[in-house]
Amino acid sequence: MQNQNIDSLRTLFQSRLATLEHLLKLAQTHFVDDESFLQKRIATDMFPFGTQIAFTCNQPRNFALWCDGQPANNLDPEVISLAQAYEHIANTNELLLGINIKDEKLAEVTRIDLGESLYVELSGSDYVNEFLIPNFYFHMVTAYDILRMIGIPIGKRDYMMHLVPLVKKE
């Protein structure tokens, strides 16, 4: 992502969180009163759908916290109810709305703790492009894939709904 700024990053995260919420609503409609789909996973060694929601939200959440000079603070990965899933998305959007910094933040060096006494230091731009965005899309695609695997009738249009308003017809 070249020539990015804080506002464009906020917009990107917000539009994709809208997609995540859209996918969650489609799953809710498909399964009506059954929230067990939140525990579905692609493989036994992968996290379930509910956790994928939390992990997807963690990226823009930690971006907003970083912009505010606060340390990363991941959400509870044990998402066992629709209410909790929607709350994660809403709270993440609320944090994004509170971002009020200059684009120079993207030039600052930041330290990312990886656990087990490991860390990496990256510029703000690299933090966003090499860490947050790849993780964001990885967990969002995994959530999408889980829904496809369990039979939710979704397609690429549902995943790329941020482009729908731009589609034209001759």
C-alpha positions as CSV (number, residue, x, y, z in Angstrom):
1,M,0.0,0.0,0.0
2,Q,1.7,3.2,-1.1
3,N,1.0,6.8,-0.2
4,Q,-1.2,5.8,2.7
5,N,-2.3,8.1,5.4
6,I,-4.1,7.6,8.7
7,D,-7.5,8.5,7.3
8,S,-7.2,6.0,4.4
9,L,-6.2,3.3,6.8
10,R,-9.1,4.0,9.1
11,T,-11.5,3.9,6.1
12,L,-10.0,0.6,4.9
13,F,-10.4,-1.0,8.3
14,Q,-13.9,0.4,8.7
15,S,-15.1,-0.8,5.3
16,R,-13.7,-4.3,5.8
17,L,-15.2,-4.5,9.3
18,A,-18.5,-3.7,7.6
19,T,-17.9,-6.7,5.4
20,L,-17.1,-8.9,8.4
21,E,-20.4,-7.8,10.1
22,H,-22.2,-8.5,6.8
23,L,-20.8,-12.0,6.8
24,L,-21.8,-12.5,10.4
25,K,-25.4,-11.4,9.7
26,L,-25.6,-13.8,6.7
27,A,-24.5,-16.6,9.0
28,Q,-26.9,-15.6,11.7
29,T,-29.8,-15.6,9.1
30,H,-28.8,-19.0,7.8
31,F,-28.6,-20.6,11.2
32,V,-31.5,-18.6,12.8
33,D,-31.3,-19.4,16.6
34,D,-28.2,-21.6,16.5
35,E,-25.0,-19.9,17.5
36,S,-22.9,-23.1,17.2
37,F,-21.4,-21.9,13.9
38,L,-19.2,-19.6,16.0
39,Q,-17.3,-22.8,17.0
40,K,-16.8,-24.2,13.5
41,R,-13.3,-24.4,12.2
42,I,-11.6,-25.4,9.0
43,A,-9.1,-27.8,10.7
44,T,-8.7,-29.1,14.2
45,D,-5.5,-27.1,14.7
46,M,-7.1,-23.8,13.6
47,F,-9.1,-21.4,15.6
48,P,-12.9,-21.3,15.2
49,F,-15.0,-18.7,13.4
50,G,-15.7,-16.7,16.6
51,T,-12.0,-16.4,17.4
52,Q,-11.4,-15.4,13.8
53,I,-13.7,-12.5,14.4
54,A,-11.8,-11.4,17.5
55,F,-8.4,-11.8,15.7
56,T,-9.7,-9.8,12.7
57,C,-10.8,-7.0,15.0
58,N,-7.5,-7.1,16.9
59,Q,-5.7,-5.6,13.9
60,P,-7.6,-2.3,13.5
61,R,-8.1,-2.2,17.3
62,N,-4.4,-2.3,17.9
63,F,-3.9,0.2,15.1
64,A,-6.2,2.6,16.9
65,L,-4.5,2.0,20.2
66,W,-1.1,2.5,18.6
67,C,-2.2,5.8,17.1
68,D,-3.3,6.9,20.6
69,G,0.1,5.9,22.1
70,Q,-1.3,2.9,23.9
71,P,0.0,-0.7,24.0
72,A,-1.7,-3.4,22.0
73,N,-4.6,-5.0,23.8
74,N,-6.1,-8.0,22.1
75,L,-9.8,-9.0,22.5
76,D,-10.9,-12.1,24.3
77,P,-10.5,-14.8,21.6
78,E,-13.3,-17.0,23.1
79,V,-16.2,-15.6,21.2
80,I,-19.2,-17.8,22.1
81,S,-22.2,-15.6,21.3
82,L,-23.4,-13.4,18.5
83,A,-23.8,-10.5,21.0
84,Q,-20.1,-10.8,21.8
85,A,-19.1,-11.0,18.1
86,Y,-21.1,-7.9,17.2
87,E,-19.8,-6.1,20.3
88,H,-16.2,-6.8,19.2
89,I,-16.9,-5.2,15.7
90,A,-18.8,-2.2,17.2
91,N,-16.1,-1.5,19.8
92,T,-13.4,-1.7,17.2
93,N,-15.2,0.7,14.9
94,E,-15.6,3.1,17.9
95,L,-11.9,3.0,18.5
96,L,-11.2,3.8,14.9
97,L,-13.5,6.8,15.1
98,G,-11.4,8.2,17.9
99,I,-8.2,8.3,15.9
100,N,-6.9,11.9,15.8
101,I,-3.3,12.0,14.8
102,K,-1.1,13.3,12.0
103,D,0.3,11.1,9.2
104,E,3.8,11.5,10.6
105,K,2.9,8.7,13.1
106,L,3.5,6.3,10.2
107,A,7.2,7.3,10.2
108,E,7.7,6.5,13.9
109,V,9.5,3.3,14.9
110,T,7.3,0.9,17.0
111,R,8.1,-2.2,18.9
112,I,5.8,-5.2,18.5
113,D,6.0,-7.8,21.2
114,L,5.5,-11.3,19.7
115,G,5.5,-13.3,22.9
116,E,8.1,-15.6,24.3
117,S,10.5,-12.6,24.8
118,L,10.5,-12.0,21.0
119,Y,9.8,-8.6,19.4
120,V,10.3,-6.7,16.2
121,E,10.9,-3.0,15.6
122,L,9.2,-1.5,12.5
123,S,8.4,1.9,11.1
124,G,4.7,2.8,11.5
125,S,4.2,2.1,7.8
126,D,5.8,-1.3,8.0
127,Y,3.8,-2.0,11.2
128,V,0.7,-1.4,9.2
129,N,1.7,-3.0,5.9
130,E,3.8,-5.9,7.0
131,F,2.0,-6.8,10.3
132,L,-1.5,-5.5,10.7
133,I,-2.9,-5.7,7.2
134,P,-1.6,-9.2,6.4
135,N,-3.0,-10.5,9.8
136,F,-6.2,-8.6,9.2
137,Y,-6.9,-10.2,5.9
138,F,-5.6,-13.6,6.9
139,H,-8.2,-13.8,9.7
140,M,-11.0,-12.3,7.7
141,V,-10.4,-14.7,4.8
142,T,-10.3,-17.6,7.3
143,A,-13.7,-16.4,8.7
144,Y,-15.1,-16.2,5.2
145,D,-13.7,-19.7,4.4
146,I,-15.3,-21.2,7.5
147,L,-18.7,-19.9,6.5
148,R,-18.3,-21.2,3.0
149,M,-17.2,-24.6,4.3
150,I,-20.3,-24.9,6.6
151,G,-22.7,-24.1,3.7
152,I,-23.5,-20.4,4.0
153,P,-24.4,-19.2,0.5
154,I,-21.9,-16.4,0.1
155,G,-19.6,-15.4,-2.7
156,K,-16.9,-13.0,-3.7
157,R,-19.4,-10.1,-3.9
158,D,-20.1,-10.6,-0.2
159,Y,-16.4,-10.5,0.6
160,M,-15.7,-7.5,-1.7
161,M,-18.8,-5.6,-0.9
162,H,-16.8,-2.4,-0.4
163,L,-16.6,-2.2,-4.3
164,V,-20.3,-2.7,-4.9
165,P,-21.1,1.1,-4.8
166,L,-18.4,1.6,-7.5
167,V,-19.8,-1.0,-10.0
168,K,-21.2,0.6,-13.2
169,K,-23.2,-0.8,-16.0
170,E,-23.0,0.3,-19.6
